[in-house]
Amino acid sequence: MLFEPSDEIYQAALDLHEKHHGKLEIRSKVPLKTRHDLSRAYTPGVAEVCRAIAKDKNLAYKCTLKANTIAIVTDGSAVLGLGNIGGYAAIPVMEGKAILFKEFAGIDAFPICFESYETDFTDQVKNIAPVFGGINLEDIAAPKCFEVEDALQDIGIPVMHDDQHGTAVVVLAALLNACKVTGRRYEDLNIVISGAGAAGYAISRLLKCIGYNPDFCTMVHEIIVCDTHGTIFRGREGLYKNKYKFILGEETNHSALSGTLADAMIGADVFIGVSAPGIVTAEMVRSMSRDPIVFAMANPVPEIWPDDAKGAGAAVVGTGRSDFPNQINNVLAFPGIFRGALDARATRITDEMKVAAAHAIAGYIAKPTRDRILPNILDKEVTKVVARAVKDAAVLCGCSRLV
């Protein structure tokens, strides 16, 4: 059954948030009923804990909330499909992300929403790092999201922009299982990606192993990325103005195909859409190779509706929606990735950890079918499987503080 947001749903959501004053609260883990309770939890006893941590900062993982707490950081510049709505208006979404972390991974997460800033954004994020075991960057517009994430990789705790890497991890998992269903070899795939923003860039890098170690990352045969101006290729006019699109131009579309999205899709094995509603037609799907794979992930209206894609010959279709089979949603990835990173006391989230997460998600489905290439996003066991794989990868790649 097709689900479209209604005025009733929107009003119900507003009523819910008003009734509870948001979705989060902070509760004490210890009693405060006697003077003895107070002296241990606060002054004077807490001074001894402070002195111990001053001598060894790693004790913060043992004696404070740091070991199980992450910050969800945004500047409100790319919130859902609402655009640049600012920090205040982003709070409800970040609260929602926080309860997903708690529900699926048992992680305490807190929204940090910047409304405006006169100093460097990355410096402000660095300065809040001591209290958190990790930082989830959320809903920050490209290309700023790339720059911020890159600048925060050496602050001693894991930092990941989920809109990029969480999405890429789940797409890789879906693609691995879609290959099993269609009888394709992953490394032979010719892929077209519509959208060169945060998600499109990260998906392209992961599937093409751009910047990844080839010892653990398998590369697809070719990718052509399209933006609103058509295909991205080396030498396209004005491409040098955007560092990240320039990288895609250098590392993908090696035949330098110019033209439209429709031109790019001719003969392709896979279409991945992280762009705009209704931009793919049935005729474009028919122009692809036999039994193509179509991931139309624009939300709430996909690039092409699943029934239209299947009617045009698509063998496997995925969307970002919960009311169709094969929902490609980063909730399958980010709770487990951060759970594993925290359990490993990791200093960063590495490429090895992302690839491990993708294979864990794919491997969770023993026998993938046309309508089941990914686990149900409400299956909390997926988080446990991903967390174990990520923790093991963190230890193996040497970024874990565990002895």
N, C-alpha and C positions, 0 to 999 in steps of 0.2 A: 504493500500500500504506500502510495506516494505521500510524503509528509512535507507540507509547506508551513513555515511559520505563520501564525495567524495573529490577529489583534488580541485574541483571547490569551494566547501564549505569552505575548509581550506584556500584557497587563498582569498576568499571573506572576511573571518573573519580577516585575516591578514591585508587586505586592509582597512577594517573598523577601526581597532585599530590604524593603522598608520595615517589614515586621521584625526581622532579626537584626537590623542595622548591619547588613553585610553577612558574610558566611563564615567568618573566622573569629576565634577568641583565643586568649592565652590562659592556661590553667596551671596551677602549681602542682609539682610532682611530690612535694613534701608538706607535712602538716605545719600549721602556724597557730597552735592552740595554747602553748605554754611559753613561759620565758625561756625555757631551755630550747624549745623549738626555734624561737627567734634568735637566740644566741648562736645556734649552729648554722641557720640559714642566712643570717645577716650578721650584724655586728654583735660581739667582737670576733666571733669565730671565723667569719668569711675572710678576715685579713690573712689568716694562715694560708688559705687557698690562693689568694692573690700573690703572696710571697713565693709560693711554690711555682706558680706559673711564670712569675717574673724571672725565675732561675731557669725554667725549662718550658718554652712556649708549647711544646708538644703535649704537655699536661692539660692544655685546654681541651684536647680531644677526650681526655679521661674525666675531667672535672667540670665541664660546662656543656651547654647545649650544642656546641660547635660540631660534635661528631655526627649529629643527625639533623642538621638544620641547613637549609639553603636559602639564598635570596633570589627572588624572582624580580629581575631588574628590567625596567622599561623606561623609555622616554615618551611613550604614547604616540610615536610617529607613524606606526603602521598596525593599528589594532583591528584584528579581524578584517572585515571588509569595510571598516568605517574610516580608514585613513588616519590622518594626523589629528587625533582628537585630544592629545595632551595627557599629562599624568593623572589629573583628577578623574577624567572620564575613563581612564584605563584601569582604575582600581577594581571594579567588579570582575573584569576578565582575569586580572592577576590573582584575585581571591579565588576564582574558580580553578585556576591552575594549581593554586596551593592545596585546595581540597582534593584534587586529583592525585597530587603527590602523597598526601596523607592516606587516602583511601586505597591506592594501589601499591604503594611502597612503604608506608609507615614513616614517611619523611616529613618532618616539620618544615614548612616553607612559609616565607613571609614576603608580601609584596613591597618592593621598593620602587616607587613611581616618581620619577623626576618630572616636574612641570616645566621648569626652565632652569638654565644654568649659564653662568657667565664664565666659569672656569672649565677646564678640559673635562669632558664627561668621563673618560676613562680614569682620570685621577680621582674623581669622586667615587667611582665604583671600587677602585683599589682601596680607598680609605675606609670602606665598610667591611672589607674582607676579614678582619680578625675574628668577628663573631660567627662567621659562616664556614661550613665545611665545603661549600660549593656555590656557584652562581649560575643560575639559568637566565640567560638573556632572552628577552621575549618582546615580540612586536616592535622591533626597531627597524626602520626603513633601510633598504639598500640604497647606496653602498655603505652607509655609515655602520650597518650591522657587521659587515666584514672587517672594517677598520677597528671597531671597538673590540671584537672578539680576538683579533690578532694581537692587539696591544695588551690584552689581559692574560695571555697564555703563561706568563712566568711569575705569577703572583703567589704561587705555592698551593693553590687549591684549584679544583676543576672548574673551568668556565666553558659553557657551551651555549651557542645560539640555537635553540631548539627548532625554530622555524626552518633553519637550514638543515642541521644534521639529523634531528629526529625524523624529519620528513624523508631525507635521503636514505636513512637506515631502513625505514619501512618499505620504501620503494624498491630497494635492493632485495629485501626479503620476498616481496611480492613477485618480483621479476624472476628470482631463482625458482620459485614454485610454478610460475606461469610457463617457464621453459619446460619443466617436467610435464605439464599438462599438454603442451603443444608439440613436444618431441624435439625442441630446439636445443642447440648448444649455446650456452650463455655467451661464450667468447666469439660466436659468429653473428651476434645481433647487430643489426643496423637500426638505430633509434633516432627518433625525432622528439625533441623536447620543446614545448611551447611555453615560454616564460623564462626570462633571464634575470629574475630577481633573486632573493635570498634562497628560496627553495630550488629554483631551476639551476642556479650556480652550483649549489652543494650536490645536487643529484648528478649533474654533469661530471663534477670532479670525482665523485665516488665511483660512478659507473665506468668512467674512462681512466680511473686511477691517477688523476692529475695531482701530483704532490704526494701520492701514496707509495709505500714501499711495494714493489712488484712481488716480493716474497710472500706477501699475504693478501694482496689485492689482485683480483682477476679483472682484466680489461675487456670490455665489449669491443666489437670490431670497429664501429664508428658511431658517432653522435653528431647530429646537426641540431643546433639550438636556434630557435626563432624568437625574435622580440617583435615589438609593434612595427618595426621597419623591415621585417622579413628575416631571411637567414643571416646568421652571424658567420663571417668568414674573414680570413686574413686579408688585410688590405681594404676592407669596407670603409668607405668614406666616414670620417669622424669617429671611428672606433677607438682611436688612441685617447679620446677624451674620457673614457671610462676604463680604468685599469682592469676591472674584473671582466668586462666584456672583451677587452683586448686579449686577456688570457684565454678565454673561450675561443676567440678567433684564431689564436696560435695553436691550440691543442685539440680542436675538433674541426669537423667539416674540412678534411684535408683535400678534398676535390674542389674546394672553394665554390661550391654550388651557390649561386645567387638566385633570388626569387622569393616567392611567397611561401607561407606554411603549406599550402596545397602542393606547390612544386616539391617541397622537401619530403612530403609524405609518400610520394610515388615510389613504390617498391620497398618501403620501410617495413621492418618486422614489428616495431613497437612504436606507439605514440604515448608520450607522457605529457599531460597537460597540467600546468600549475600557473594558469594565466587568466582567461576570461571566459564568460559563459557563451555557449552557442557558436563558437568560431569554427567548429569542425562539422562538416556535412557528411551524410552517408556516402556521397560520391567520393569524398576524400578517403574514407575508410576502404571503399571498394578498390581504390587505386593502390592500396598497400599490398604487401606480399600475401600469400595464401595463409589463412587462419591467423590473422594478426592479433597482437596484444594491444589493448587500448586502456590506458589509465587516465581517465578524464576527471581530474581532481579539483577543478574550480568549484567553489562552494558559495551559496547553496545550489546554484545552477551550473552543472558541469559543461565542459566544452561540447560534449555531445551526450544525449541521453542514452543509457545502456541499451534499451530496446532498439533504438535506431542503429547503434553500433553493431549489435548482434545481427540485426536484420541485414546489415551491409557486409556481414561475413566475419566479424570479430569473433575469435575463439574464446578469448578471456577478456572480461571487462571489469575494471575496478573504478570506484569513485571515492570521493571523500565523505559520502553520505552514509548514514546508518540504516536507511530504508532500502538499500540495494545490497546484493551480495558483494563480497570483497571490498569492505570499507578499508581504505588506505589512510590510516589515522596515526599520528605520531604518539598517541597515548600508548600504543603498543611498544614504544621505544623509550621515551624519556624517563618514566618512573624507574624502569629496570637499569638504565644506564647510570642514573645518579645513585640508585641504591647500591649498585656494584662499585661505583667510584667511592662512595662514602665507606662502604665495608672494607675496601682496600686502603682507605686513607690515601687516596691517589692525589698526586700533585697536579694532575691535569687529565683531561679526557683525550686519549690518543687515537690515532687512526686505527690502530690494532683493536682498540676497545669498541669502536664503531662497527668495524667489520664483524667482530665477534658477536655483537648484538644482532646484526642483520641475519647471520647464519643461525643464531639461536632461535630467532622468531620464525625463520623459514623451516627449521628443523622441527619445530613444535607440531607442524602438520605432517604426519607420517605419510599420508597418501593424498596429496592435493588433488582437487577436482576443478572443473571449470568454474564452479560457483563457490569454491572454498580454497583459496590460495593463502589465506591469512587467518590467524586465530580471531575469535570474537574479542573485541576490544574490552569487554567486561570480564574476561577471564583473567583473574588475578594470578593464576599460576604462571602466566606468561612472564609477568614481572620477575618472579623468582628465577625462572630459567634464564632470562636475560641478565639478571643481576649476577648470577653465578658465572656466566660466561664472561661478563665484563670484568668482574673481580679477578678471575684467573688470567685474563689478558693483561690486566694492569700489573699483576705480579710478574708475569713473563716478560713484559716490556720494560720493567725496571722503574716504573713510576709509582710504586706502592710504598707506603711507609711501614707496612707490616714486616716484622722480622721473621 
